[in-house]
Structure formats: structure tokens, C-alpha cells
């Protein structure tokens, strides 16, 4: 209906802002979203299958395929960040050519389309964490609770301290940006690690449970660190009330979810059994997951923590088996959007050492990468009372920073706290830890002599 | 992370438009979308279950629940159309209160959030039509092809002519708005009719196939009529090349899809069998469906026609059974967004006869509703060579105008072609035909003596 909107444009009264935009560009935004999803799905399937053929985890293939279609190479899936415009997007150029659009229309469509894909990716990671929560065993997670807390605290403290002090001492970075960069080293990416663990059939192993538990905890710790650092950057002093509020909120949220698990189980099953129309299980499950994600977001934690908690709670119900089956196709459709867009947003060109400006950043990057790897690797050796545990696997499992690290880089860059080389270094650190961890995780788990207790789950998840 | 974005705002350099908006409002847009989805899912489930208890089709309950949460009543799910702003939205008020936002931020978030929900609703109707295509039998649709064409043509010509001439003769409406309103009477809503048919287990009956076939065809015809009318409105004369292009494009698209069906079958199954990672069936199916939807959109037809064609093609493959199972949870999650938002957008307050301004519109509305119902009802008696067919059911099945009619009203209102009473009348016509058809369809099919050949499908779909 493009032609219509175009032909009607001269008749429009002065734009009542959005009503007009929507009526005019609606079908084109849909076209842009459909094109983006086609590219994302093609990339994710080709990447995953190629990775599988070379015996890598499929998720690594999805990330690399994302890089290929993203800002680093083909410019098919790009987002309006870092000065990128509609004219940089190959998809938008195609859309503009097909419909004879003005540059202004293309900009509006590009912005809306990017926002829709971003939200879909966020819903994708929410569904991913919900699924992972469903697959995690709460009782087992409680058993490794203390170990997970230790691993998380060490894994936050060591890279934060080493990164901040190293940047100040070796590279003479000012205190506030150094602290910010140090903070960016703290939070492990639950999403990527859990996906790889689940692909290796190790999600329910003791190591897997410690890693996921610690990743959940250090995500919370990371957010708290980010909050403190941002307060620092703004006022020059730490806002103690805010810090206290965040710490208490996060703790209450997770404990609350676990307690709720015991109470809500039977209510959920009772509701589901009363429903007679289509979607009787999946819709109530999604309502619950989204409410928890919303609460997570609303109390200034992360939506994914809420979704993970929702999965943990519903894992304890009788409807679990059926829900597991129903959630799979939904996750298959939504989760690749997250992984491909994480790859697509990462600009690998900042790695190019031929460009002189990149070299300062490269040295800092090498330092940050080493601290990021070493600072998490040591956490494996802090686990106590678990003889014969695969310490290397735990350390390696904590390495990927993924989406959380990218959030740090994004906020730091938008706020102007970070210099360009420092920002670039954080991005490189995020990319390398994200890309290196999956194969290393495979190697460390491959070296385990412990028999794989979850071969059935493994087969199911790897295929 | 709201507090962060807020606290960092003073540090932002003059906004590079979207990078800033996204970084600043990203988590709040997600919050808005999550809140909207929670309300939509709650409404859809409560509405569907209530309708089921009163023996109405669940889809009617979803629409009515949509009206309840929408612009007519609770103002939970509203869109920035017809002068509505963020401050009119209860959800936005909650979000503003929770986060202490400025009115400008709320406006931006409201706009983005509404766009995301709109696109999700559009993807919902794409998935719905894809699923309906999968459930339709192409060979059977071909058998009723001629009847469907006759029903469609009569169902477009009669309401168009009667509506346009009646408005000009009785209500002294000028030619161009009269033609536009007449055109708004033409296109049957495939989505609502098919959903009701499938709930009644009548999708594969001869009547069901004729209705769906005719709805597909008259949607194409409706778009052509709309194109012609829009050309008329713009230039005062019909653009013959554009009309020819549209007619040829639509025909080629549908015939092409059917021919492709014979060729693409084996390729699709061969690809699916080679894939070893998760989503091996559903992702290729969605890639195909979205490509077809994109083409449908790109050649100025509708995305849903492409998705329907894609479903028809994949229905012929061996992977069909498995795909049917996988698509269900995805449809359960996405389709309610469409039905609830259709209800939410319909402003029932324009029906209030206590407001004097509404009365002129009400008379026109009564006329349009009568023409809309009678003009489609007669189509049942144009079916030939099918002795014993349920003619009333076919006529009633063609009545709902739904989303397509709302598109007409939206474009007519945005372009200023339609006077307020005329616009209101079209909306009333759309609401009444949409709401009346499902129960009448149930009654007419209930009177059939033909044994229900699809009781299994029926049981499956109704539950």
C-alpha cells in the first residue's frame, strides 16, 4: 500500500506526529522487519549448521554469521548507533530502491525497524533465560549456592581491581574512565555461556550449575557496579542510598522468586487445568515470565533475571514437561534474533592494526583481554569442598562477557565517559571473550574424565 | 537501568538522534512492550475462556476483551492514532509514575512501544494466515475455485455499487468520499472468518473453502479498488497503468505460488532433512513464509496474502504434520496480539447516540451496515453447481470486514478524504460486521444437516 501513502501525502494535514507516520510508513516498517528477520534466520541457520559441521557449538556459528551480516562486513543488519544511518544499511537501500522513498522516510523506517528488531532480540534473550530457568534444577542450584557465590564474587572483584589499577598505573588512564572500564570486565554473559553449556549437555552438571549460578549472581553484582560507577561519573561521589537499594532489591528479588516457587506451583497448574482454549499452558507461562521480567526491569535489575527466576519457579511444576516442549519452537524463532544481532552490532573493523588510530586501543585491548581471561580463570580454583571438580571448565565458563559487556560499552560511549581507544578496547574484550570461551569450554569439558551423566539431554540439545 | 540513563542525561552531547534515544529509553521501551503483552495475553485468555463458557467462538471473546482494554474503555492498550497521546494511556502513566519520566520521554516511549506492538500484531496475522494456509487443502481450494471467484466478485461489486450510489443519492455525499466509503465495504477479513471457521471445524468443508477462497480473492480485489479510489482522490482520474499493474501482479502472485507448490515441495523437505541444529524445520518454514509475505508487501498487495500462499505451498510437503505441531505454540503467542489490538483500536464510543454529533454518523452507519450485510449475504445465492450447499453460511461468512476495513478507515481519515461522520460510520460498519458474523456463522453452520466431516480437526482446534 506504499503507493497509496505516497500518493496521499500531499493531502495530509500538518502531521499529528505519529498517527501520520504510522499510517504512511506502517507497511514499509513491516517490510523492513520482515527483510531483517529473513536475513537473521538465514544467517543463524547457515552459521549454526556450518559450526556444527566443524564441531563448534552452533551458537558460535550464529554469532559469527551475525558479524558477517552486521556492521563489520555486509551491512545488512545494522543499528542506528555509532553514527550509522539508514544509507549505511543495505536492506534500507533495497527498500528505498523498491519503493522510491525519500531519505527522510527511509530514516524514519530505519529507526522504527531497528527498534522493533532490538525489542525482538530482547524478548529473545528473555525467552532464552526463561527456557534455561526451566532446564535448571533449583534444588541442585541451591546445593552449589555457596560455591556459586564465591566464584561470582572473586570473578567480579579480581577483574575489576586488576583492570582499574592496571589502566591507571600502566596506561595512565584517569580514575573514572579506568573504573568504568574495570567495571565492564565484571559481568559474565549468562546467555552465551548457558547456551554453550546446554549444547554440550553440561547445563545440569555440577560445573554447569556453578557457572550458571555464578553468572546470575555476577550479573547482579555487575549491574550494581555499573550503578555505582555511573553515580561516580555523575556526581563525583557514590550514592550510598541507591547502592543499598540495588543490593537489597536484587537479593530480595531472587530469594522472593525461590520462595514463591514453593507457593505458586500449584496455583499455576490449577489455572492451566481450568483453561479450555488454545494456548492454555503457554500463554499463562508467558504472562508469568513477562511479569517477572517486567519486575526485574522495573526494580532496575535486568529483565533476563526475572525471566530466569520465572523459569526456575515453573520448573518445579507438574506442567513442566509439556511446557518444555511448547517453549522450544517459540525459542527457536526468537533466540536466534538475539545471537545474530549481538554479532551484527560488534564492529570487528576496530581490530584492524593497519589503521594507526587503532594501535593505542589495541595495546589497551590486549591488556583488558588478558585481565578479562585471567581474572575469571582463577575463579575455578576458589571452589572448595568439591573434590574432582573441573576447575578449568568453571574458570573458562565465566569468561564470556557478551551482551552485558556491550551494554557497558554502549552506555560508556553514549555518556562520553570513555575515550575512543578505551571504548574500542572494551568492545574487543567483549568480542574476544565471547568468541574464545565456547571452543575453550568445549575443550575443557572434553578433557573431563567424569562420565557424562546427561547424555540424553545432550543428544536432544545438540541436535 | 533507568536510573543510569536518567543520571547520565546531562552528560549527553547534543543527541545524535537515535543512538541516544535507544540508549536512554531502551529498557523503558522493553518495559512498555512487556506490560502491553502482559495485558494483551491476560485479556485474550480471559476473553477466550469467557466466550467458550457462553458457547461463543473464543476469537469473539478475544476481540471483546480487546475492546475492554482498548480505547473504548480501560485505555490500557491504545495507539497514537486519532489524536491519542501518551498521557491517555494507563500503561504509560504507570510507567511514568514508576520511573519519574518527563512527558517528552513518555511520548517517545509510547510511540516506540506502540510501533513494536503494531508490528508484532502484523506478524501475528502473518503467522495466522500461514497456519491457515497450512490447514487449507490446495486441491480442494482449486475445486471450489470458480465458485470462490464468483462469490468474491459479486461480494465486491454489490456493496461497492450500493454503498457509493446510496450515499450519493440518499445522503448527498460527494462522489469521491462516497466512492471511498463504498470501497471500504468490499474486502472480507480473512483472518477473523478463517479463525471462526477453524474453531467450528468448518475450514475444510466446501462452504469453508469457498469462503476462504473468496475472502482471499476479494482482499486482492479490495486492494485494487482502494488503489483506484486513491488514484481518483489524488488526480481526479483513474491511473490505468497502476490498475493494470496491480491486477496482473496479484494474479501472477497467486498462480505463481500454486505452481511453485509443485516444484518447491521436495526442495524444502530435502533442506530440512539436511539440517542438524535446533529449529531445523520451523526456521526454514518461517524464512519461506516471511519471504512470501515480504513479496506480497513489496508488490503492493498484502503481506498476509504471501503468508497464506506460503502455507498453501508447504501444506503439500511431507514435513507438514511436524510443522503443524511446531507452528501452534508460536501462533498461540503471536495471534492473540493481533485480535486483541484490533479490538483495542476500535472506538466503540462513537456509537453513543447521546452525543448529538454522533447522530448524523449513526444514520449513515445504519445504512452502511445494512449494505455491508446484505451485499455479502447475496453472494451465497450466486454459487452454482453445488446442490445442497449451505448458501446462508457462505453469505454470512463473507460479512466480517475486520482489519482490512480498519485500514480503509485509517487511510481515509489520515488523508482527509472522509468527513468525520463518514469515517465514524465506516468504523461502526467494521465493528458490527466483525462482531456479528462469528455468532451468525455459528448459527448458520449449526443449522446444517451435513455431517461434520472434520470432527477431529474441530475438537483439536476448539480446545
Interface residues (C-beta under 8 A of the other chain):
Chain A: X1 X2 X3 X4 X5 X7 X8 X10 X11 X12 X13 X16 X17 X18 X19 X20 X22 X23 X24 X26 X27 X29 X30 X31 X33 X34 X35 X37 X38 X41 X42 X44 X45 X48 X49 X52 X58 X79 X80 X81 X82 X83 X98 X111 X112 X114 X115 X116 X118 X119 X122 X123 X223 X226 X227 X230 X231 X233 X234 X242 X274 X275 X276 X277 X278 X279 X282 X283 X284 X286 X287 X290 X291 X293 X294 X297 X298 X300 X302 X303 X326 X327 X328 X329 X330 X332 X333 X336 X407 X410 X411 X414 X415 X416 X417 X461 X463
Chain B: X1 X2 X3 X4 X5 X7 X8 X10 X11 X12 X13 X16 X17 X18 X19 X20 X22 X23 X24 X26 X27 X29 X30 X31 X33 X34 X35 X37 X38 X41 X42 X44 X45 X48 X49 X52 X58 X79 X80 X81 X82 X83 X98 X111 X112 X114 X115 X116 X118 X119 X122 X123 X223 X226 X227 X230 X231 X233 X234 X242 X274 X275 X276 X277 X278 X279 X282 X283 X284 X286 X287 X290 X291 X293 X294 X297 X298 X300 X302 X303 X326 X327 X328 X329 X330 X332 X333 X336 X407 X410 X411 X414 X415 X416 X417 X461 X463
